[in-house]
Amino acid sequence: MDKCKLLRELSSAQFAAWELHLYLDTHKCDEKAAEMHRKYSDRAAELSAEYEERFGPLTHNTESGAQWLKNPWPWEYKECDC
């Protein structure tokens, strides 16, 4: 999976997890939604770990935070068609 596709999938999983989180704020007894939230949260964590393993940290507060400063800044990357 290339970098842009991986970022798109990560963004989608994070969005779905967040929307389900908001839904569960008002529908606490919805077990199906709770399971979907766990599924998307787990998927987002997997994709995030894969991205960081292949391309470096996504944020400054990850385990390899010092690496954040060594990587090129976002404006230094060649633009991709994300």
N, CA, C and O atoms as a GROMACS GRO file, in nm:
protein
  328
    1MET      N    1   0.085  -0.118   0.000
    1MET     CA    2   0.000   0.000   0.000
    1MET      C    3   0.090   0.124   0.000
    1MET      O    4   0.183   0.133   0.080
    2ASP      N    5   0.062   0.217  -0.088
    2ASP     CA    6   0.145   0.336  -0.093
    2ASP      C    7   0.105   0.436   0.018
    2ASP      O    8   0.003   0.418   0.084
    3LYS      N    9   0.186   0.536   0.035
    3LYS     CA   10   0.171   0.631   0.145
    3LYS      C   11   0.035   0.702   0.142
    3LYS      O   12  -0.032   0.711   0.245
    4CYS      N   13  -0.005   0.753   0.027
    4CYS     CA   14  -0.132   0.826   0.018
    4CYS      C   15  -0.252   0.736   0.047
    4CYS      O   16  -0.345   0.776   0.117
    5LYS      N   17  -0.249   0.615  -0.007
    5LYS     CA   18  -0.361   0.523   0.017
    5LYS      C   19  -0.368   0.486   0.165
    5LYS      O   20  -0.477   0.476   0.222
    6LEU      N   21  -0.253   0.465   0.226
    6LEU     CA   22  -0.249   0.432   0.368
    6LEU      C   23  -0.304   0.547   0.453
    6LEU      O   24  -0.379   0.524   0.547
    7LEU      N   25  -0.266   0.669   0.419
    7LEU     CA   26  -0.319   0.786   0.492
    7LEU      C   27  -0.470   0.800   0.474
    7LEU      O   28  -0.541   0.835   0.568
    8ARG      N   29  -0.519   0.772   0.353
    8ARG     CA   30  -0.664   0.779   0.330
    8ARG      C   31  -0.739   0.675   0.412
    8ARG      O   32  -0.842   0.705   0.471
    9GLU      N   33  -0.687   0.553   0.416
    9GLU     CA   34  -0.752   0.448   0.494
    9GLU      C   35  -0.747   0.480   0.643
    9GLU      O   36  -0.845   0.458   0.715
   10LEU      N   37  -0.633   0.532   0.690
   10LEU     CA   38  -0.621   0.571   0.830
   10LEU      C   39  -0.721   0.681   0.863
   10LEU      O   40  -0.790   0.674   0.965
   11SER      N   41  -0.729   0.780   0.778
   11SER     CA   42  -0.824   0.890   0.800
   11SER      C   43  -0.968   0.840   0.805
   11SER      O   44  -1.046   0.885   0.888
   12SER      N   45  -1.002   0.748   0.717
   12SER     CA   46  -1.138   0.691   0.714
   12SER      C   47  -1.169   0.615   0.842
   12SER      O   48  -1.278   0.630   0.899
   13ALA      N   49  -1.075   0.534   0.888
   13ALA     CA   50  -1.097   0.456   1.010
   13ALA      C   51  -1.108   0.549   1.132
   13ALA      O   52  -1.192   0.527   1.220
   14GLN      N   53  -1.024   0.652   1.137
   14GLN     CA   54  -1.031   0.748   1.248
   14GLN      C   55  -1.163   0.824   1.247
   14GLN      O   56  -1.223   0.846   1.352
   15PHE      N   57  -1.209   0.863   1.128
   15PHE     CA   58  -1.336   0.934   1.116
   15PHE      C   59  -1.452   0.848   1.163
   15PHE      O   60  -1.537   0.893   1.240
   16ALA      N   61  -1.455   0.722   1.118
   16ALA     CA   62  -1.562   0.631   1.157
   16ALA      C   63  -1.561   0.608   1.308
   16ALA      O   64  -1.666   0.609   1.372
   17ALA      N   65  -1.443   0.589   1.366
   17ALA     CA   66  -1.432   0.568   1.511
   17ALA      C   67  -1.482   0.691   1.586
   17ALA      O   68  -1.553   0.678   1.686
   18TRP      N   69  -1.446   0.810   1.540
   18TRP     CA   70  -1.487   0.932   1.608
   18TRP      C   71  -1.639   0.953   1.598
   18TRP      O   72  -1.703   0.988   1.696
   19GLU      N   73  -1.694   0.931   1.480
   19GLU     CA   74  -1.839   0.948   1.464
   19GLU      C   75  -1.916   0.848   1.552
   19GLU      O   76  -2.017   0.884   1.611
   20LEU      N   77  -1.868   0.726   1.560
   20LEU     CA   78  -1.933   0.628   1.647
   20LEU      C   79  -1.916   0.667   1.794
   20LEU      O   80  -2.006   0.645   1.874
   21HIS      N   81  -1.802   0.723   1.828
   21HIS     CA   82  -1.781   0.772   1.965
   21HIS      C   83  -1.886   0.878   1.999
   21HIS      O   84  -1.945   0.874   2.107
   22LEU      N   85  -1.908   0.971   1.908
   22LEU     CA   86  -2.009   1.075   1.931
   22LEU      C   87  -2.149   1.016   1.943
   22LEU      O   88  -2.227   1.057   2.029
   23TYR      N   89  -2.180   0.920   1.857
   23TYR     CA   90  -2.310   0.854   1.861
   23TYR      C   91  -2.330   0.784   1.996
   23TYR      O   92  -2.438   0.790   2.055
   24LEU      N   93  -2.225   0.717   2.043
   24LEU     CA   94  -2.235   0.642   2.169
   24LEU      C   95  -2.250   0.734   2.290
   24LEU      O   96  -2.292   0.689   2.397
   25ASP      N   97  -2.216   0.862   2.275
   25ASP     CA   98  -2.240   0.957   2.384
   25ASP      C   99  -2.388   0.965   2.418
   25ASP      O  100  -2.424   0.988   2.534
   26THR      N  101  -2.474   0.948   2.318
   26THR     CA  102  -2.618   0.959   2.341
   26THR      C  103  -2.692   0.826   2.330
   26THR      O  104  -2.811   0.819   2.356
   27HIS      N  105  -2.621   0.721   2.290
   27HIS     CA  106  -2.682   0.588   2.275
   27HIS      C  107  -2.594   0.483   2.342
   27HIS      O  108  -2.545   0.391   2.276
   28LYS      N  109  -2.575   0.497   2.470
   28LYS     CA  110  -2.481   0.413   2.545
   28LYS      C  111  -2.513   0.263   2.541
   28LYS      O  112  -2.423   0.181   2.558
   29CYS      N  113  -2.637   0.227   2.520
   29CYS     CA  114  -2.677   0.085   2.524
   29CYS      C  115  -2.672   0.017   2.387
   29CYS      O  116  -2.710  -0.100   2.376
   30ASP      N  117  -2.628   0.086   2.286
   30ASP     CA  118  -2.625   0.029   2.151
   30ASP      C  119  -2.499  -0.057   2.136
   30ASP      O  120  -2.391  -0.007   2.105
   31GLU      N  121  -2.515  -0.186   2.160
   31GLU     CA  122  -2.401  -0.279   2.157
   31GLU      C  123  -2.341  -0.294   2.016
   31GLU      O  124  -2.220  -0.308   2.001
   32LYS      N  125  -2.426  -0.289   1.916
   32LYS     CA  126  -2.376  -0.300   1.779
   32LYS      C  127  -2.284  -0.182   1.746
   32LYS      O  128  -2.178  -0.200   1.687
   33ALA      N  129  -2.325  -0.062   1.784
   33ALA     CA  130  -2.242   0.056   1.761
   33ALA      C  131  -2.114   0.050   1.842
   33ALA      O  132  -2.008   0.093   1.795
   34ALA      N  133  -2.122  -0.002   1.965
   34ALA     CA  134  -2.003  -0.015   2.050
   34ALA      C  135  -1.903  -0.111   1.986
   34ALA      O  136  -1.782  -0.086   1.988
   35GLU      N  137  -1.953  -0.220   1.930
   35GLU     CA  138  -1.864  -0.316   1.863
   35GLU      C  139  -1.802  -0.254   1.739
   35GLU      O  140  -1.683  -0.273   1.712
   36MET      N  141  -1.882  -0.180   1.662
   36MET     CA  142  -1.828  -0.112   1.544
   36MET      C  143  -1.721  -0.011   1.585
   36MET      O  144  -1.620   0.003   1.516
   37HIS      N  145  -1.742   0.060   1.696
   37HIS     CA  146  -1.644   0.157   1.745
   37HIS      C  147  -1.512   0.086   1.778
   37HIS      O  148  -1.405   0.134   1.743
   38ARG      N  149  -1.521  -0.027   1.846
   38ARG     CA  150  -1.400  -0.104   1.878
   38ARG      C  151  -1.329  -0.148   1.750
   38ARG      O  152  -1.206  -0.141   1.739
   39LYS      N  153  -1.407  -0.194   1.653
   39LYS     CA  154  -1.350  -0.241   1.527
   39LYS      C  155  -1.275  -0.129   1.455
   39LYS      O  156  -1.161  -0.149   1.412
   40TYR      N  157  -1.338  -0.012   1.442
   40TYR     CA  158  -1.273   0.099   1.372
   40TYR      C  159  -1.157   0.157   1.452
   40TYR      O  160  -1.058   0.200   1.393
   41SER      N  161  -1.168   0.159   1.583
   41SER     CA  162  -1.057   0.207   1.666
   41SER      C  163  -0.936   0.115   1.653
   41SER      O  164  -0.823   0.161   1.641
   42ASP      N  165  -0.961  -0.016   1.655
   42ASP     CA  166  -0.853  -0.113   1.638
   42ASP      C  167  -0.790  -0.100   1.500
   42ASP      O  168  -0.667  -0.104   1.486
   43ARG      N  169  -0.874  -0.084   1.399
   43ARG     CA  170  -0.822  -0.069   1.262
   43ARG      C  171  -0.737   0.057   1.249
   43ARG      O  172  -0.632   0.056   1.186
   44ALA      N  173  -0.784   0.167   1.309
   44ALA     CA  174  -0.707   0.291   1.304
   44ALA      C  175  -0.572   0.275   1.374
   44ALA      O  176  -0.471   0.326   1.326
   45ALA      N  177  -0.570   0.204   1.486
   45ALA     CA  178  -0.445   0.180   1.557
   45ALA      C  179  -0.350   0.096   1.472
   45ALA      O  180  -0.230   0.123   1.468
   46GLU      N  181  -0.402  -0.006   1.405
   46GLU     CA  182  -0.320  -0.090   1.317
   46GLU      C  183  -0.260  -0.009   1.202
   46GLU      O  184  -0.141  -0.018   1.173
   47LEU      N  185  -0.346   0.071   1.138
   47LEU     CA  186  -0.299   0.151   1.025
   47LEU      C  187  -0.198   0.256   1.069
   47LEU      O  188  -0.100   0.284   0.999
   48SER      N  189  -0.222   0.315   1.185
   48SER     CA  190  -0.128   0.414   1.238
   48SER      C  191   0.008   0.350   1.265
   48SER      O  192   0.112   0.408   1.231
   49ALA      N  193   0.008   0.233   1.325
   49ALA     CA  194   0.133   0.162   1.352
   49ALA      C  195   0.205   0.126   1.222
   49ALA      O  196   0.327   0.139   1.211
   50GLU      N  197   0.128   0.080   1.123
   50GLU     CA  198   0.188   0.046   0.994
   50GLU      C  199   0.250   0.170   0.929
   50GLU      O  200   0.363   0.164   0.878
   51TYR      N  201   0.176   0.281   0.931
   51TYR     CA  202   0.227   0.404   0.871
   51TYR      C  203   0.357   0.447   0.939
   51TYR      O  204   0.456   0.479   0.873
   52GLU      N  205   0.356   0.448   1.073
   52GLU     CA  206   0.475   0.494   1.146
   52GLU      C  207   0.594   0.401   1.125
   52GLU      O  208   0.708   0.446   1.123
   53GLU      N  209   0.568   0.273   1.108
   53GLU     CA  210   0.676   0.178   1.082
   53GLU      C  211   0.739   0.203   0.945
   53GLU      O  212   0.861   0.195   0.928
   54ARG      N  213   0.654   0.234   0.848
   54ARG     CA  214   0.703   0.250   0.710
   54ARG      C  215   0.751   0.390   0.678
   54ARG      O  216   0.846   0.407   0.602
   55PHE      N  217   0.684   0.494   0.735
   55PHE     CA  218   0.711   0.631   0.690
   55PHE      C  219   0.752   0.727   0.802
   55PHE      O  220   0.781   0.843   0.774
   56GLY      N  221   0.756   0.681   0.925
   56GLY     CA  222   0.792   0.769   1.036
   56GLY      C  223   0.671   0.815   1.114
   56GLY      O  224   0.558   0.785   1.077
   57PRO      N  225   0.694   0.888   1.223
   57PRO     CA  226   0.585   0.926   1.314
   57PRO      C  227   0.482   1.018   1.250
   57PRO      O  228   0.515   1.104   1.168
   58LEU      N  229   0.357   1.000   1.289
   58LEU     CA  230   0.248   1.086   1.244
   58LEU      C  231   0.239   1.213   1.327
   58LEU      O  232   0.202   1.319   1.277
   59THR      N  233   0.272   1.202   1.454
   59THR     CA  234   0.267   1.316   1.544
   59THR      C  235   0.395   1.322   1.626
   59THR      O  236   0.475   1.229   1.626
   60HIS      N  237   0.412   1.433   1.694
   60HIS     CA  238   0.534   1.451   1.774
   60HIS      C  239   0.532   1.372   1.904
   60HIS      O  240   0.637   1.356   1.966
   61ASN      N  241   0.418   1.324   1.947
   61ASN     CA  242   0.410   1.258   2.078
   61ASN      C  243   0.400   1.106   2.070
   61ASN      O  244   0.335   1.043   2.153
   62THR      N  245   0.464   1.048   1.971
   62THR     CA  246   0.471   0.903   1.962
   62THR      C  247   0.600   0.855   2.028
   62THR      O  248   0.682   0.936   2.071
   63GLU      N  249   0.616   0.724   2.035
   63GLU     CA  250   0.737   0.668   2.097
   63GLU      C  251   0.864   0.722   2.034
   63GLU      O  252   0.963   0.747   2.103
   64SER      N  253   0.862   0.739   1.904
   64SER     CA  254   0.980   0.788   1.833
   64SER      C  255   0.970   0.938   1.809
   64SER      O  256   1.002   0.985   1.700
   65GLY      N  257   0.927   1.012   1.909
   65GLY     CA  258   0.906   1.156   1.896
   65GLY      C  259   1.028   1.232   1.850
   65GLY      O  260   1.016   1.329   1.776
   66ALA      N  261   1.147   1.190   1.892
   66ALA     CA  262   1.269   1.259   1.850
   66ALA      C  263   1.288   1.246   1.700
   66ALA      O  264   1.347   1.334   1.636
   67GLN      N  265   1.239   1.136   1.643
   67GLN     CA  266   1.249   1.114   1.499
   67GLN      C  267   1.168   1.220   1.423
   67GLN      O  268   1.201   1.254   1.309
   68TRP      N  269   1.064   1.270   1.485
   68TRP     CA  270   0.978   1.372   1.425
   68TRP      C  271   1.060   1.490   1.374
   68TRP      O  272   1.034   1.542   1.266
   69LEU      N  273   1.159   1.531   1.453
   69LEU     CA  274   1.240   1.646   1.416
   69LEU      C  275   1.338   1.614   1.303
   69LEU      O  276   1.382   1.705   1.233
   70LYS      N  277   1.371   1.488   1.285
   70LYS     CA  278   1.468   1.449   1.183
   70LYS      C  279   1.403   1.428   1.046
   70LYS      O  280   1.470   1.439   0.943
   71ASN      N  281   1.274   1.399   1.045
   71ASN     CA  282   1.205   1.376   0.918
   71ASN      C  283   1.183   1.507   0.845
   71ASN      O  284   1.184   1.614   0.906
   72PRO      N  285   1.162   1.500   0.714
   72PRO     CA  286   1.128   1.623   0.641
   72PRO      C  287   0.996   1.681   0.691
   72PRO      O  288   0.906   1.606   0.731
   73TRP      N  289   0.985   1.810   0.688
   73TRP     CA  290   0.860   1.876   0.727
   73TRP      C  291   0.758   1.856   0.615
   73TRP      O  292   0.796   1.828   0.501
   74PRO      N  293   0.629   1.869   0.646
   74PRO     CA  294   0.526   1.841   0.544
   74PRO      C  295   0.547   1.916   0.413
   74PRO      O  296   0.519   1.860   0.307
   75TRP      N  297   0.594   2.038   0.416
   75TRP     CA  298   0.613   2.115   0.294
   75TRP      C  299   0.738   2.073   0.217
   75TRP      O  300   0.761   2.120   0.105
   76GLU      N  301   0.819   1.986   0.276
   76GLU     CA  302   0.939   1.938   0.208
   76GLU      C  303   0.914   1.810   0.127
   76GLU      O  304   1.000   1.768   0.050
   77TYR      N  305   0.797   1.749   0.145
   77TYR     CA  306   0.764   1.628   0.072
   77TYR      C  307   0.715   1.665  -0.068
   77TYR      O  308   0.660   1.773  -0.091
   78LYS      N  309   0.737   1.572  -0.160
   78LYS     CA  310   0.678   1.586  -0.292
   78LYS      C  311   0.528   1.568  -0.274
   78LYS      O  312   0.484   1.476  -0.205
   79GLU      N  313   0.452   1.652  -0.336
   79GLU     CA  314   0.306   1.647  -0.321
   79GLU      C  315   0.252   1.516  -0.378
   79GLU      O  316   0.296   1.470  -0.483
   80CYS      N  317   0.157   1.459  -0.306
   80CYS     CA  318   0.092   1.338  -0.356
   80CYS      C  319  -0.055   1.368  -0.384
   80CYS      O  320  -0.108   1.470  -0.340
   81ASP      N  321  -0.119   1.279  -0.456
   81ASP     CA  322  -0.258   1.298  -0.495
   81ASP      C  323  -0.350   1.234  -0.391
   81ASP      O  324  -0.422   1.139  -0.422
   82CYS      N  325  -0.347   1.284  -0.270
   82CYS     CA  326  -0.428   1.225  -0.162
   82CYS      C  327  -0.572   1.267  -0.172
   82CYS      O  328  -0.654   1.227  -0.090
   0.00000   0.00000   0.00000
